[in-house]
Amino acid sequence: MVSSLLAIAGTTSAGLAVWNERRMQRHRQPGVSYAGVTLRRDGGWRRADLFTPEGLRYQSRASRCGLTAVALWVLALLAWVLLAA
């Protein structure tokens, strides 16, 4: 039960990360394409020449939610392994 709740919370957080990333893409600087941002080695991370300040805020939120999702999934796995023993 505990691992399921953690996994569901992680999935919800991952969904929020995707949602914020999609909102970030709406705030590209004029003339910057989706491919021009997405296919970069640095992923356009914290680049004011690619995103408006609002887009950078969405980028930060997406990153935070993504890292939270990974942490929750790791905790779910650990809970599953430890509680199954």
Kinemage of the C-alpha trace (Angstrom):
@kinemage 1
@onewidth
@group {chain A} dominant
@subgroup {mainchain}
@vectorlist {calphas} color= white
{ca met a 1} P 0.000 0.000 0.000
{ca val a 2} L 2.781 2.448 0.936
{ca ser a 3} L 4.767 1.735 -2.225
{ca ser a 4} L 1.627 2.152 -4.344
{ca leu a 5} L 0.874 5.542 -2.833
{ca leu a 6} L 4.459 6.695 -3.368
{ca ala a 7} L 4.383 5.470 -6.973
{ca ile a 8} L 1.091 7.277 -7.612
{ca ala a 9} L 2.496 10.465 -6.097
{ca gly a 10} L 5.586 10.094 -8.308
{ca thr a 11} L 3.459 9.631 -11.405
{ca thr a 12} L 1.417 12.702 -10.515
{ca ser a 13} L 4.616 14.701 -10.060
{ca ala a 14} L 5.917 13.472 -13.429
{ca gly a 15} L 2.654 14.581 -15.023
{ca leu a 16} L 3.090 18.019 -13.502
{ca ala a 17} L 6.647 18.136 -14.855
{ca val a 18} L 5.401 17.438 -18.377
{ca trp a 19} L 2.597 19.984 -17.987
{ca asn a 20} L 5.054 22.677 -16.857
{ca glu a 21} L 7.450 21.790 -19.664
{ca arg a 22} L 4.668 22.220 -22.208
{ca arg a 23} L 3.784 25.597 -20.687
{ca met a 24} L 7.467 26.548 -20.798
{ca gln a 25} L 7.490 25.911 -24.549
{ca arg a 26} L 4.744 28.504 -24.992
{ca his a 27} L 7.123 31.163 -23.690
{ca arg a 28} L 9.971 30.867 -26.165
{ca gln a 29} L 11.569 34.065 -27.367
{ca pro a 30} L 10.325 35.268 -30.788
{ca gly a 31} L 11.962 33.358 -33.621
{ca val a 32} L 13.053 30.400 -31.498
{ca ser a 33} L 11.619 27.096 -32.694
{ca tyr a 34} L 10.618 24.051 -30.651
{ca ala a 35} L 13.401 22.050 -32.315
{ca gly a 36} L 15.865 24.854 -31.663
{ca val a 37} L 15.214 24.497 -27.949
{ca thr a 38} L 14.570 20.785 -27.564
{ca leu a 39} L 17.379 19.358 -29.675
{ca arg a 40} L 20.169 21.277 -27.948
{ca arg a 41} L 22.826 19.495 -25.925
{ca asp a 42} L 22.066 21.695 -22.916
{ca gly a 43} L 18.297 21.391 -23.443
{ca gly a 44} L 17.978 25.169 -23.319
{ca trp a 45} L 18.514 25.093 -19.576
{ca arg a 46} L 18.297 28.571 -18.024
{ca arg a 47} L 18.852 30.342 -21.305
{ca ala a 48} L 17.261 33.781 -21.357
{ca asp a 49} L 18.036 34.046 -25.066
{ca leu a 50} L 15.649 31.110 -25.664
{ca phe a 51} L 12.882 31.701 -23.103
{ca thr a 52} L 11.119 34.637 -21.531
{ca pro a 53} L 11.400 35.046 -17.736
{ca glu a 54} L 8.020 33.345 -17.352
{ca gly a 55} L 9.219 30.433 -19.487
{ca leu a 56} L 12.276 30.076 -17.273
{ca arg a 57} L 10.008 29.908 -14.214
{ca tyr a 58} L 8.056 27.079 -15.834
{ca gln a 59} L 11.352 25.386 -16.649
{ca ser a 60} L 12.375 25.532 -13.010
{ca arg a 61} L 9.023 24.121 -11.886
{ca ala a 62} L 9.241 21.303 -14.438
{ca ser a 63} L 12.707 20.402 -13.214
{ca arg a 64} L 11.629 20.417 -9.584
{ca cys a 65} L 8.613 18.214 -10.325
{ca gly a 66} L 10.720 15.810 -12.385
{ca leu a 67} L 13.295 15.392 -9.637
{ca thr a 68} L 10.525 14.934 -7.091
{ca ala a 69} L 8.996 12.212 -9.276
{ca val a 70} L 12.287 10.333 -9.454
{ca ala a 71} L 12.768 10.574 -5.693
{ca leu a 72} L 9.235 9.305 -5.041
{ca trp a 73} L 9.691 6.400 -7.449
{ca val a 74} L 12.961 5.423 -5.753
{ca leu a 75} L 11.245 5.582 -2.365
{ca ala a 76} L 8.375 3.472 -3.735
{ca leu a 77} L 10.845 0.866 -4.948
{ca leu a 78} L 12.673 0.839 -1.616
{ca ala a 79} L 9.408 0.550 0.298
{ca trp a 80} L 8.304 -2.305 -1.938
{ca val a 81} L 11.593 -4.170 -1.454
{ca leu a 82} L 11.830 -3.557 2.289
{ca leu a 83} L 8.194 -4.208 3.101
{ca ala a 84} L 8.016 -7.353 0.933
{ca ala a 85} L 10.816 -9.004 2.902
